[in-house]
Amino acid sequence: MVGGGLLGLEAANALKKLGLEAHVVEFAPRLMPVQLDAEAAQLLRRKIEDLGVQVHTEKATREIVPGDEQRLRMCFSDETWLETDLIVFSAGIRPQDSLAAQAGLELGERGGIVIDNQCKTSDADIYAIGECALWQKQLFGLVAPGYTMARAAVSDLTGDAKSSFTGADMSTKLKLLGVDVGSIGDTHGTTPGALNYRYSDELVGVYRRLVVSPDGKHLIGAILVGDNSYYDTLLQFALNGIELPEYPEALILPSTGQDTPGLGADALPYEATICSCHNVTKGDICEAMNDGAVFMADLKGSTKAATGCGGCAAMVKNVLEAELEKRGVHVDKSICEHFGYTRQELFHLVRVEEIKTFAELISRYGQGGGCEICKPAVASILASVWNDHVHETAHVALQDTNDTFMANMQKNGTYSVVPRIPGGEITPTMLISIGEVGKKI
C-alpha cells in the first residue's frame, strides 16, 4: 500500500481483511502527516503494527521492477527494497484538470482549477467544484467541502449572494484498522500564539491533544487516537466558537469520578452546525421536529442530517432526544421491551448486585423471556464481569451461533476457529497445543 494517509490506511485494512499480508509505504516521516502530530502518529503506527500491518515511513519509491518468483520489487531511494504481489496507490489527490487546460482556464502551479469564493474559474461563465477545484492553493478531498462549493456555485447562479465558499471543515472521525482516529481543525497548532494541552497513556494506547486560542478561551484544533468518545463534544466547541470551561484540560483527562465540563445537546445554540456534510444546524433539526419529524428516519429524510459520512449520527440522536424531553415527551432509552434499563445500567446492576445469570437478572429487573437484543447483550455483560465459560448451562442459551460453536460460521457451511487466549498471554507449549488441535480439525 503506497500512501499512509486516510484512504491509504483504509485500503490497507481492506487488503488485510482479504487475508493478505499488508504493508504501508509512506513518503513522510509519519503516518497521516496532515492530520496527526508526531506523538499521535507514533501511537497509531504501534497500534497498526500490533495488528500485523507493517509500516515503512520515509520511503520514496524510485522504481518498480520485476522481482523474484514473478513478484514486484519496489526500489526505494535509500537503496532498500520491498517485494510484493500487489501494489495499491493512495498517494494524495491529483486533480483532473486536462479539460480546463484545453479551455485555457487558470491552473495552479501543481494542478487544479483556480476558483474564487463563488467557485468561478478564470472564465466567469465556468464554475468548478470538488477535488478538481483549487481554492487559495488548497485542494479538498472530502465530501463536505464539495457540497459547500456546490451551494456557493448555485447561490451565485441564482443571484442569491448569501452563500460563498470560504474554506471547509476538514475534521474527520474514523476507525482505521480498528483504531479510533479523530482530527479537528488546526491539529498542528500553526495559529500564531496557539496553546496546547496533551494527555497520553501509552499503556492503554490513547493520545489526546487540544489546541486552543492564545487567550485560552476557544478550541481551534484537536487530535484523538485510541478513543473517539470525546470527538463530538470537541467538534461542537471548535465549529461553533463556544467558550471553553475554566479548565480546558478537563475535556480530555480521564474521568476521576467527579463531573467534568462537557457539552450536552441542550447547551448548543440553534446556529450550531450538527451535520457539516449537508450544513444542517440544530435549528434546522428543531424546525423539522416542529413539522412532525420526531424519529431519526424522519429527520434524515427531511434534513439529510447523518446521511453523508454518518459521523454526526450520534449527535443528531442526542439533539432529537434532548428536544423531545424539553417538549415533555418521555424518551425511552431501554435496551428492549424486556428491560427498562440501558445496557450501561444493566452492567452496573450485574456488577453491584453480583447477579450471575440471565434468569436471575430478568426475574429481578425485567419481564418476559428475553429476545435477540437483550440476551446477547446480557451474555456479553456476564462474560465481562464474571468470565464464566459461555457453554455453562446457565449461559449457553444466550449465545449466538458463533459463540455456541466457538467458531466463525459462514453461510455456506464452512467455518474458522480463532483461539481465545486470556490477556494475550501464551507460551511456546501452548502454541504447539493449538497447532496439534489444528491438525485434527
C-alpha positions as a Markdown table, in Angstrom:
| # | Residue | x | y | z |
|---|---|---|---|---|
| 1 | Met | 0.0 | 0.0 | 0.0 |
| 2 | Val | 1.7 | 3.2 | -1.1 |
| 3 | Gly | 0.3 | 6.1 | 1.0 |
| 4 | Gly | -0.1 | 6.3 | 4.7 |
| 5 | Gly | -3.0 | 8.9 | 4.7 |
| 6 | Leu | -6.6 | 8.3 | 5.5 |
| 7 | Leu | -7.5 | 6.5 | 2.3 |
| 8 | Gly | -4.2 | 4.6 | 2.3 |
| 9 | Leu | -4.8 | 3.1 | 5.7 |
| 10 | Glu | -8.4 | 2.2 | 4.9 |
| 11 | Ala | -7.2 | 0.4 | 1.7 |
| 12 | Ala | -4.6 | -1.4 | 3.8 |
| 13 | Asn | -7.4 | -2.5 | 6.1 |
| 14 | Ala | -9.4 | -3.8 | 3.1 |
| 15 | Leu | -6.3 | -5.8 | 1.9 |
| 16 | Lys | -5.8 | -7.3 | 5.4 |
| 17 | Lys | -9.5 | -8.4 | 5.5 |
| 18 | Leu | -8.9 | -10.2 | 2.3 |
| 19 | Gly | -6.3 | -12.3 | 4.1 |
| 20 | Leu | -3.3 | -10.7 | 2.5 |
| 21 | Glu | -0.1 | -9.6 | 4.3 |
| 22 | Ala | -0.3 | -5.8 | 4.2 |
| 23 | His | 2.5 | -3.2 | 4.1 |
| 24 | Val | 2.1 | 0.6 | 4.2 |
| 25 | Val | 4.7 | 2.7 | 2.5 |
| 26 | Glu | 4.7 | 6.4 | 3.3 |
| 27 | Phe | 7.0 | 9.1 | 1.9 |
| 28 | Ala | 6.6 | 11.3 | 5.0 |
| 29 | Pro | 8.3 | 10.6 | 8.4 |
| 30 | Arg | 5.0 | 9.6 | 9.9 |
| 31 | Leu | 1.5 | 8.2 | 9.1 |
| 32 | Met | -1.3 | 10.7 | 8.4 |
| 33 | Pro | 1.1 | 13.7 | 8.4 |
| 34 | Val | -1.7 | 16.2 | 7.5 |
| 35 | Gln | -3.9 | 15.2 | 10.5 |
| 36 | Leu | -1.6 | 13.9 | 13.2 |
| 37 | Asp | 1.4 | 15.2 | 15.1 |
| 38 | Ala | 4.5 | 13.1 | 15.7 |
| 39 | Glu | 3.4 | 11.6 | 19.0 |
| 40 | Ala | -0.1 | 10.7 | 17.8 |
| 41 | Ala | 1.3 | 9.2 | 14.6 |
| 42 | Gln | 3.8 | 7.1 | 16.5 |
| 43 | Leu | 1.0 | 5.7 | 18.7 |
| 44 | Leu | -1.1 | 4.9 | 15.6 |
| 45 | Arg | 1.8 | 3.2 | 14.0 |
| 46 | Arg | 2.4 | 1.0 | 17.0 |
| 47 | Lys | -1.3 | 0.0 | 17.2 |
| 48 | Ile | -1.4 | -0.8 | 13.4 |
| 49 | Glu | 1.8 | -2.9 | 13.6 |
| 50 | Asp | 0.4 | -4.8 | 16.6 |
| 51 | Leu | -2.5 | -5.8 | 14.3 |
| 52 | Gly | 0.0 | -7.3 | 11.8 |
| 53 | Val | 0.4 | -4.5 | 9.2 |
| 54 | Gln | 4.0 | -3.5 | 8.6 |
| 55 | Val | 4.7 | 0.2 | 8.2 |
| 56 | His | 7.6 | 1.8 | 6.3 |
| 57 | Thr | 8.0 | 5.6 | 6.6 |
| 58 | Glu | 10.4 | 7.9 | 4.9 |
| 59 | Lys | 10.4 | 5.7 | 1.8 |
| 60 | Ala | 10.4 | 7.2 | -1.6 |
| 61 | Thr | 9.7 | 4.7 | -4.4 |
| 62 | Arg | 12.3 | 5.2 | -7.1 |
| 63 | Glu | 11.1 | 2.5 | -9.4 |
| 64 | Ile | 9.2 | -0.8 | -9.6 |
| 65 | Val | 10.9 | -3.7 | -11.3 |
| 66 | Pro | 10.3 | -7.5 | -11.6 |
| 67 | Gly | 11.4 | -9.3 | -8.5 |
| 68 | Asp | 11.8 | -13.0 | -7.6 |
| 69 | Glu | 9.1 | -15.6 | -8.3 |
| 70 | Gln | 7.1 | -13.2 | -10.5 |
| 71 | Arg | 6.7 | -10.7 | -7.8 |
| 72 | Leu | 7.1 | -6.9 | -8.0 |
| 73 | Arg | 10.1 | -5.2 | -6.3 |
| 74 | Met | 9.6 | -1.6 | -5.0 |
| 75 | Cys | 13.1 | 0.0 | -5.1 |
| 76 | Phe | 13.4 | 2.9 | -2.6 |
| 77 | Ser | 15.7 | 5.9 | -2.9 |
| 78 | Asp | 17.6 | 4.8 | 0.2 |
| 79 | Glu | 18.7 | 1.6 | -1.8 |
| 80 | Thr | 16.4 | -0.7 | 0.2 |
| 81 | Trp | 13.5 | -2.6 | -1.4 |
| 82 | Leu | 10.3 | -4.5 | -0.8 |
| 83 | Glu | 8.9 | -7.4 | -2.8 |
| 84 | Thr | 5.1 | -7.9 | -3.1 |
| 85 | Asp | 2.5 | -9.4 | -5.3 |
| 86 | Leu | 0.2 | -6.4 | -5.4 |
| 87 | Ile | 0.8 | -2.6 | -5.2 |
| 88 | Val | -2.1 | -0.2 | -4.4 |
| 89 | Phe | -1.5 | 3.5 | -4.7 |
| 90 | Ser | -3.3 | 6.0 | -2.5 |
| 91 | Ala | -0.8 | 8.9 | -2.5 |
| 92 | Gly | -2.9 | 12.0 | -2.5 |
| 93 | Ile | -5.2 | 13.9 | -4.7 |
| 94 | Arg | -4.3 | 14.6 | -8.4 |
| 95 | Pro | -6.9 | 16.9 | -9.8 |
| 96 | Gln | -8.3 | 16.0 | -13.3 |
| 97 | Asp | -7.8 | 19.4 | -15.0 |
| 98 | Ser | -6.8 | 18.4 | -18.5 |
| 99 | Leu | -10.2 | 19.7 | -19.9 |
| 100 | Ala | -9.7 | 23.0 | -18.1 |
| 101 | Ala | -6.2 | 23.3 | -19.6 |
| 102 | Gln | -7.5 | 22.8 | -23.0 |
| 103 | Ala | -10.1 | 25.5 | -22.4 |
| 104 | Gly | -7.4 | 27.9 | -21.3 |
| 105 | Leu | -8.5 | 28.2 | -17.7 |
| 106 | Glu | -6.1 | 29.3 | -15.0 |
| 107 | Leu | -4.5 | 26.3 | -13.2 |
| 108 | Gly | -2.5 | 26.0 | -10.0 |
| 109 | Glu | 1.3 | 25.5 | -10.0 |
| 110 | Arg | 0.8 | 21.8 | -9.2 |
| 111 | Gly | -2.5 | 21.4 | -10.9 |
| 112 | Gly | -6.1 | 22.2 | -10.0 |
| 113 | Ile | -8.6 | 24.7 | -11.5 |
| 114 | Val | -8.3 | 28.0 | -9.7 |
| 115 | Ile | -11.6 | 29.3 | -8.3 |
| 116 | Asp | -12.8 | 32.2 | -6.2 |
| 117 | Asn | -15.3 | 32.3 | -3.3 |
| 118 | Gln | -18.2 | 31.8 | -5.7 |
| 119 | Cys | -16.4 | 28.8 | -7.3 |
| 120 | Lys | -15.9 | 30.7 | -10.6 |
| 121 | Thr | -12.9 | 29.9 | -12.7 |
| 122 | Ser | -10.8 | 32.5 | -14.6 |
| 123 | Asp | -13.7 | 32.4 | -17.1 |
| 124 | Ala | -16.7 | 34.0 | -15.3 |
| 125 | Asp | -19.1 | 31.7 | -17.1 |
| 126 | Ile | -17.4 | 28.5 | -15.9 |
| 127 | Tyr | -17.6 | 27.0 | -12.4 |
| 128 | Ala | -15.5 | 24.2 | -10.8 |
| 129 | Ile | -16.3 | 22.3 | -7.6 |
| 130 | Gly | -15.0 | 19.2 | -5.9 |
| 131 | Glu | -11.5 | 17.7 | -6.0 |
| 132 | Cys | -10.5 | 19.4 | -9.3 |
| 133 | Ala | -11.0 | 22.9 | -7.8 |
| 134 | Leu | -8.2 | 24.8 | -6.2 |
| 135 | Trp | -9.2 | 27.5 | -3.7 |
| 136 | Gln | -6.4 | 29.6 | -2.3 |
| 137 | Lys | -3.8 | 27.0 | -3.3 |
| 138 | Gln | -5.8 | 24.3 | -1.4 |
| 139 | Leu | -7.4 | 21.1 | -2.8 |
| 140 | Phe | -10.2 | 19.4 | -0.7 |
| 141 | Gly | -10.6 | 15.7 | -0.8 |
| 142 | Leu | -13.7 | 15.2 | 1.4 |
| 143 | Val | -17.3 | 15.2 | 0.5 |
| 144 | Ala | -18.4 | 18.1 | 2.8 |
| 145 | Pro | -16.3 | 20.7 | 1.0 |
| 146 | Gly | -17.7 | 19.6 | -2.3 |
| 147 | Tyr | -21.3 | 20.1 | -1.0 |
| 148 | Thr | -20.3 | 23.6 | 0.3 |
| 149 | Met | -18.8 | 24.5 | -3.1 |
| 150 | Ala | -22.0 | 23.3 | -4.8 |
| 151 | Arg | -24.1 | 25.6 | -2.6 |
| 152 | Ala | -21.8 | 28.5 | -3.3 |
| 153 | Ala | -22.0 | 28.0 | -7.1 |
| 154 | Val | -25.8 | 27.6 | -7.1 |
| 155 | Ser | -26.1 | 30.7 | -4.9 |
| 156 | Asp | -24.2 | 32.7 | -7.4 |
| 157 | Leu | -26.1 | 31.3 | -10.4 |
| 158 | Thr | -29.4 | 32.2 | -8.9 |
| 159 | Gly | -28.4 | 35.6 | -7.8 |
| 160 | Asp | -28.5 | 34.8 | -4.1 |
| 161 | Ala | -25.4 | 36.2 | -2.6 |
| 162 | Lys | -25.9 | 34.6 | 0.8 |
| 163 | Ser | -23.6 | 31.6 | 0.2 |
| 164 | Ser | -19.9 | 31.7 | -0.7 |
| 165 | Phe | -17.0 | 29.2 | -0.3 |
| 166 | Thr | -14.5 | 30.4 | 2.3 |
| 167 | Gly | -12.9 | 27.1 | 3.1 |
| 168 | Ala | -14.2 | 24.0 | 4.7 |
| 169 | Asp | -14.2 | 21.9 | 7.9 |
| 170 | Met | -11.7 | 19.1 | 7.3 |
| 171 | Ser | -12.4 | 17.4 | 10.6 |
| 172 | Thr | -12.6 | 13.6 | 10.4 |
| 173 | Lys | -13.5 | 10.7 | 12.7 |
| 174 | Leu | -12.6 | 7.3 | 11.5 |
| 175 | Lys | -11.7 | 3.8 | 12.7 |
| 176 | Leu | -8.6 | 2.9 | 10.8 |
| 177 | Leu | -7.7 | -0.9 | 11.0 |
| 178 | Gly | -9.9 | -0.9 | 14.1 |
| 179 | Val | -8.1 | 2.1 | 15.7 |
| 180 | Asp | -10.1 | 5.2 | 16.6 |
| 181 | Val | -8.6 | 8.4 | 15.0 |
| 182 | Gly | -10.1 | 11.9 | 15.3 |
| 183 | Ser | -8.8 | 15.1 | 13.8 |
| 184 | Ile | -10.3 | 18.6 | 14.2 |
| 185 | Gly | -9.2 | 22.0 | 12.9 |
| 186 | Asp | -5.7 | 23.2 | 13.4 |
| 187 | Thr | -4.2 | 20.0 | 14.6 |
| 188 | His | -0.6 | 21.2 | 14.4 |
| 189 | Gly | -1.1 | 24.4 | 16.2 |
| 190 | Thr | 0.1 | 26.6 | 13.4 |
| 191 | Thr | -2.1 | 29.5 | 14.5 |
| 192 | Pro | 0.2 | 32.2 | 16.0 |
| 193 | Gly | 0.2 | 32.1 | 19.7 |
| 194 | Ala | -1.8 | 28.8 | 19.9 |
| 195 | Leu | -1.5 | 26.9 | 23.2 |
| 196 | Asn | -1.6 | 23.1 | 23.7 |
| 197 | Tyr | -3.0 | 20.6 | 26.2 |
| 198 | Arg | -1.8 | 17.0 | 25.8 |
| 199 | Tyr | -2.8 | 13.7 | 27.5 |
| 200 | Ser | -1.0 | 10.4 | 26.7 |
| 201 | Asp | -1.4 | 7.0 | 28.1 |
| 202 | Glu | 0.9 | 4.6 | 26.3 |
| 203 | Leu | -0.2 | 1.6 | 28.4 |
| 204 | Val | -3.8 | 1.9 | 27.4 |
| 205 | Gly | -3.0 | 3.3 | 24.0 |
| 206 | Val | -4.7 | 6.7 | 23.9 |
| 207 | Tyr | -3.5 | 10.2 | 23.0 |
| 208 | Arg | -5.4 | 13.4 | 23.1 |
| 209 | Arg | -4.3 | 16.9 | 22.2 |
| 210 | Leu | -6.2 | 20.2 | 22.4 |
| 211 | Val | -5.0 | 23.3 | 20.5 |
| 212 | Val | -6.6 | 26.5 | 21.9 |
| 213 | Ser | -6.5 | 30.1 | 21.0 |
| 214 | Pro | -3.9 | 32.4 | 22.6 |
| 215 | Asp | -6.3 | 33.7 | 25.2 |
| 216 | Gly | -7.3 | 30.1 | 26.1 |
| 217 | Lys | -11.0 | 30.7 | 25.5 |
| 218 | His | -11.6 | 28.8 | 22.3 |
| 219 | Leu | -10.8 | 25.4 | 20.8 |
| 220 | Ile | -9.1 | 25.7 | 17.4 |
| 221 | Gly | -7.9 | 22.1 | 16.9 |
| 222 | Ala | -7.8 | 18.6 | 18.5 |
| 223 | Ile | -6.2 | 15.2 | 17.9 |
| 224 | Leu | -7.6 | 11.9 | 19.2 |
| 225 | Val | -6.0 | 8.4 | 18.8 |
| 226 | Gly | -7.4 | 5.3 | 20.5 |
| 227 | Asp | -10.7 | 6.8 | 21.8 |
| 228 | Asn | -13.1 | 8.9 | 19.8 |
| 229 | Ser | -15.7 | 9.2 | 22.5 |
| 230 | Tyr | -14.5 | 12.8 | 23.1 |
| 231 | Tyr | -14.9 | 13.8 | 19.4 |
| 232 | Asp | -18.5 | 15.0 | 19.2 |
| 233 | Thr | -18.1 | 17.3 | 22.2 |
| 234 | Leu | -14.8 | 18.8 | 21.0 |
| 235 | Leu | -16.1 | 19.3 | 17.4 |
| 236 | Gln | -19.0 | 21.4 | 18.7 |
| 237 | Phe | -16.6 | 23.6 | 20.7 |
| 238 | Ala | -14.4 | 24.1 | 17.6 |
| 239 | Leu | -17.2 | 24.6 | 15.0 |
| 240 | Asn | -19.4 | 26.9 | 16.9 |
| 241 | Gly | -16.9 | 29.0 | 18.8 |
| 242 | Ile | -18.3 | 28.1 | 22.2 |
| 243 | Glu | -16.1 | 29.4 | 25.0 |
| 244 | Leu | -14.1 | 26.7 | 26.8 |
| 245 | Pro | -14.6 | 25.9 | 30.5 |
| 246 | Glu | -12.2 | 27.4 | 33.1 |
| 247 | Tyr | -10.0 | 24.3 | 33.0 |
| 248 | Pro | -10.0 | 23.1 | 29.3 |
| 249 | Glu | -7.8 | 20.1 | 30.2 |
| 250 | Ala | -10.8 | 18.5 | 31.9 |
| 251 | Leu | -12.2 | 17.9 | 28.4 |
| 252 | Ile | -9.6 | 15.3 | 27.6 |
| 253 | Leu | -8.5 | 13.9 | 31.0 |
| 254 | Pro | -9.9 | 10.6 | 32.1 |
| 255 | Ser | -12.9 | 10.7 | 34.5 |
| 256 | Thr | -11.9 | 10.9 | 38.2 |
| 257 | Gly | -15.4 | 10.1 | 39.4 |
| 258 | Gln | -16.3 | 13.8 | 39.6 |
| 259 | Asp | -18.3 | 15.7 | 36.9 |
| 260 | Thr | -16.1 | 17.3 | 34.3 |
| 261 | Pro | -17.2 | 20.1 | 32.0 |
| 262 | Gly | -18.9 | 18.6 | 28.9 |
| 263 | Leu | -21.3 | 19.8 | 26.3 |
| 264 | Gly | -24.7 | 18.3 | 26.0 |
| 265 | Ala | -27.0 | 18.8 | 23.1 |
| 266 | Asp | -29.2 | 21.0 | 25.2 |
| 267 | Ala | -26.4 | 23.5 | 25.6 |
| 268 | Leu | -25.8 | 24.0 | 21.9 |
| 269 | Pro | -27.1 | 27.3 | 20.3 |
| 270 | Tyr | -29.6 | 26.9 | 17.4 |
| 271 | Glu | -27.0 | 28.0 | 14.9 |
| 272 | Ala | -24.6 | 25.2 | 15.9 |
| 273 | Thr | -23.7 | 23.0 | 12.9 |
| 274 | Ile | -24.6 | 19.4 | 13.6 |
| 275 | Cys | -24.0 | 17.9 | 10.2 |
| 276 | Ser | -21.2 | 19.5 | 8.2 |
| 277 | Cys | -21.7 | 17.4 | 5.2 |
| 278 | His | -25.2 | 18.9 | 4.5 |
| 279 | Asn | -24.7 | 22.1 | 6.6 |
| 280 | Val | -27.6 | 21.1 | 9.0 |
| 281 | Thr | -27.8 | 23.2 | 12.2 |
| 282 | Lys | -29.5 | 22.4 | 15.4 |
| 283 | Gly | -32.1 | 25.0 | 14.4 |
| 284 | Asp | -32.8 | 23.0 | 11.2 |
| 285 | Ile | -33.4 | 19.9 | 13.3 |
| 286 | Cys | -35.7 | 21.7 | 15.7 |
| 287 | Glu | -37.7 | 23.1 | 12.7 |
| 288 | Ala | -38.1 | 19.7 | 11.2 |
| 289 | Met | -39.3 | 18.4 | 14.6 |
| 290 | Asn | -41.9 | 21.2 | 14.6 |
| 291 | Asp | -43.1 | 19.9 | 11.3 |
| 292 | Gly | -43.6 | 16.4 | 12.7 |
| 293 | Ala | -40.2 | 14.7 | 12.3 |
| 294 | Val | -39.8 | 13.0 | 15.7 |
| 295 | Phe | -37.9 | 9.9 | 14.6 |
| 296 | Met | -34.4 | 9.5 | 13.3 |
| 297 | Ala | -35.6 | 8.3 | 9.9 |
| 298 | Asp | -37.9 | 11.3 | 9.6 |
| 299 | Leu | -35.0 | 13.7 | 10.4 |
| 300 | Lys | -32.7 | 12.1 | 7.9 |
| 301 | Gly | -35.4 | 12.3 | 5.2 |
| 302 | Ser | -36.3 | 16.0 | 5.9 |
| 303 | Thr | -32.9 | 17.5 | 6.7 |
| 304 | Lys | -30.4 | 14.9 | 5.2 |
| 305 | Ala | -28.5 | 15.1 | 8.6 |
| 306 | Ala | -26.4 | 11.9 | 9.1 |
| 307 | Thr | -26.8 | 10.8 | 5.5 |
| 308 | Gly | -23.4 | 11.9 | 4.4 |
| 309 | Cys | -20.4 | 10.4 | 6.1 |
| 310 | Gly | -22.6 | 9.4 | 9.1 |
| 311 | Gly | -20.2 | 10.7 | 11.7 |
| 312 | Cys | -22.8 | 13.1 | 13.2 |
| 313 | Ala | -25.5 | 10.4 | 13.7 |
| 314 | Ala | -24.9 | 10.2 | 17.5 |
| 315 | Met | -25.1 | 13.9 | 17.9 |
| 316 | Val | -28.3 | 14.1 | 15.8 |
| 317 | Lys | -29.8 | 11.5 | 18.0 |
| 318 | Asn | -28.7 | 13.4 | 21.1 |
| 319 | Val | -30.3 | 16.6 | 19.8 |
| 320 | Leu | -33.5 | 14.7 | 18.9 |
| 321 | Glu | -33.8 | 13.2 | 22.4 |
| 322 | Ala | -32.9 | 16.4 | 24.2 |
| 323 | Glu | -35.6 | 18.4 | 22.3 |
| 324 | Leu | -38.2 | 15.7 | 22.8 |
| 325 | Glu | -37.6 | 15.8 | 26.6 |
| 326 | Lys | -37.8 | 19.6 | 26.6 |
| 327 | Arg | -41.2 | 19.3 | 25.0 |
| 328 | Gly | -42.4 | 16.9 | 27.7 |
| 329 | Val | -42.1 | 13.7 | 25.7 |
| 330 | His | -40.7 | 10.7 | 27.6 |
| 331 | Val | -37.7 | 9.3 | 25.7 |
| 332 | Asp | -37.4 | 5.5 | 26.3 |
| 333 | Lys | -33.8 | 4.5 | 26.3 |
| 334 | Ser | -34.4 | 1.0 | 27.4 |
| 335 | Ile | -32.4 | -1.8 | 25.7 |
| 336 | Cys | -35.6 | -3.6 | 24.8 |
| 337 | Glu | -39.2 | -4.2 | 26.0 |
| 338 | His | -38.0 | -6.8 | 28.5 |
| 339 | Phe | -35.7 | -4.5 | 30.5 |
| 340 | Gly | -36.5 | -0.9 | 31.4 |
| 341 | Tyr | -32.8 | -0.1 | 31.6 |
| 342 | Thr | -29.9 | 0.9 | 29.2 |
| 343 | Arg | -27.1 | -1.5 | 28.6 |
| 344 | Gln | -24.8 | 0.6 | 30.9 |
| 345 | Glu | -27.4 | 0.4 | 33.7 |
| 346 | Leu | -27.7 | -3.4 | 33.3 |
| 347 | Phe | -23.9 | -3.7 | 33.5 |
| 348 | His | -24.0 | -1.8 | 36.9 |
| 349 | Leu | -26.8 | -4.0 | 38.2 |
| 350 | Val | -25.0 | -7.2 | 37.3 |
| 351 | Arg | -21.8 | -6.0 | 38.9 |
| 352 | Val | -23.2 | -4.3 | 42.1 |
| 353 | Glu | -25.9 | -6.9 | 42.8 |
| 354 | Glu | -23.5 | -9.7 | 41.9 |
| 355 | Ile | -26.0 | -11.3 | 39.5 |
| 356 | Lys | -24.6 | -14.3 | 37.8 |
| 357 | Thr | -27.3 | -15.5 | 35.4 |
| 358 | Phe | -29.7 | -14.1 | 32.8 |
| 359 | Ala | -32.6 | -15.8 | 34.6 |
| 360 | Glu | -31.8 | -14.1 | 37.9 |
| 361 | Leu | -31.4 | -10.7 | 36.2 |
| 362 | Ile | -34.7 | -10.9 | 34.3 |
| 363 | Ser | -36.6 | -12.2 | 37.3 |
| 364 | Arg | -35.5 | -9.3 | 39.5 |
| 365 | Tyr | -35.3 | -6.4 | 37.0 |
| 366 | Gly | -37.1 | -7.5 | 33.8 |
| 367 | Gln | -40.1 | -9.2 | 32.4 |
| 368 | Gly | -40.9 | -11.9 | 29.9 |
| 369 | Gly | -38.3 | -14.3 | 28.5 |
| 370 | Gly | -35.9 | -12.0 | 26.7 |
| 371 | Cys | -35.2 | -11.5 | 23.0 |
| 372 | Glu | -32.4 | -11.4 | 20.4 |
| 373 | Ile | -31.4 | -7.9 | 21.6 |
| 374 | Cys | -31.2 | -8.3 | 25.4 |
| 375 | Lys | -29.9 | -11.9 | 25.5 |
| 376 | Pro | -26.6 | -11.4 | 23.7 |
| 377 | Ala | -26.1 | -8.1 | 25.5 |
| 378 | Val | -26.6 | -9.7 | 28.9 |
| 379 | Ala | -24.4 | -12.6 | 27.8 |
| 380 | Ser | -21.6 | -10.1 | 27.0 |
| 381 | Ile | -22.1 | -8.3 | 30.3 |
| 382 | Leu | -21.9 | -11.5 | 32.3 |
| 383 | Ala | -18.8 | -12.7 | 30.5 |
| 384 | Ser | -17.1 | -9.3 | 31.0 |
| 385 | Val | -17.9 | -9.2 | 34.8 |
| 386 | Trp | -17.6 | -12.8 | 35.8 |
| 387 | Asn | -15.7 | -14.5 | 33.0 |
| 388 | Asp | -17.7 | -17.8 | 33.2 |
| 389 | His | -17.4 | -20.2 | 30.3 |
| 390 | Val | -20.0 | -19.5 | 27.6 |
| 391 | His | -21.0 | -23.2 | 27.5 |
| 392 | Glu | -22.1 | -23.4 | 31.1 |
| 393 | Thr | -25.8 | -24.4 | 31.3 |
| 394 | Ala | -26.9 | -21.0 | 32.6 |
| 395 | His | -25.3 | -19.2 | 29.7 |
| 396 | Val | -25.4 | -21.4 | 26.6 |
| 397 | Ala | -28.9 | -20.4 | 25.5 |
| 398 | Leu | -27.9 | -16.8 | 25.4 |
| 399 | Gln | -25.1 | -17.2 | 22.9 |
| 400 | Asp | -25.3 | -16.5 | 19.1 |
| 401 | Thr | -24.3 | -19.2 | 16.6 |
| 402 | Asn | -20.6 | -18.3 | 16.6 |
| 403 | Asp | -20.3 | -18.4 | 20.4 |
| 404 | Thr | -22.3 | -21.6 | 20.6 |
| 405 | Phe | -20.0 | -23.4 | 18.2 |
| 406 | Met | -16.9 | -21.4 | 19.3 |
| 407 | Ala | -16.2 | -20.7 | 15.6 |
| 408 | Asn | -16.9 | -18.2 | 12.9 |
| 409 | Met | -19.7 | -19.9 | 10.9 |
| 410 | Gln | -20.2 | -19.0 | 7.3 |
| 411 | Lys | -23.4 | -19.2 | 5.3 |
| 412 | Asn | -22.0 | -21.9 | 3.0 |
| 413 | Gly | -21.4 | -24.2 | 6.0 |
| 414 | Thr | -17.6 | -23.6 | 6.3 |
| 415 | Tyr | -16.1 | -22.2 | 9.5 |
| 416 | Ser | -13.0 | -20.9 | 11.0 |
| 417 | Val | -11.7 | -21.2 | 14.6 |
| 418 | Val | -9.9 | -18.4 | 16.4 |
| 419 | Pro | -8.1 | -19.4 | 19.6 |
| 420 | Arg | -9.0 | -17.4 | 22.6 |
| 421 | Ile | -6.0 | -16.5 | 24.8 |
| 422 | Pro | -6.8 | -14.6 | 28.0 |
| 423 | Gly | -4.9 | -11.4 | 28.3 |
| 424 | Gly | -2.8 | -12.2 | 25.2 |
| 425 | Glu | -0.5 | -14.5 | 27.3 |
| 426 | Ile | 0.8 | -17.6 | 25.6 |
| 427 | Thr | 3.8 | -19.9 | 25.8 |
| 428 | Pro | 5.6 | -22.0 | 23.2 |
| 429 | Thr | 4.0 | -25.1 | 24.6 |
| 430 | Met | 0.5 | -23.6 | 24.3 |
| 431 | Leu | 1.3 | -22.6 | 20.7 |
| 432 | Ile | 2.2 | -26.3 | 19.9 |
| 433 | Ser | -1.0 | -27.4 | 21.5 |
| 434 | Ile | -3.0 | -25.1 | 19.3 |
| 435 | Gly | -1.2 | -26.5 | 16.3 |
| 436 | Glu | -2.0 | -30.1 | 17.3 |
| 437 | Val | -5.7 | -29.2 | 17.6 |
| 438 | Gly | -5.5 | -27.5 | 14.2 |
| 439 | Lys | -4.3 | -30.8 | 12.7 |
| 440 | Lys | -7.3 | -32.6 | 14.0 |
| 441 | Ile | -9.8 | -30.2 | 12.6 |
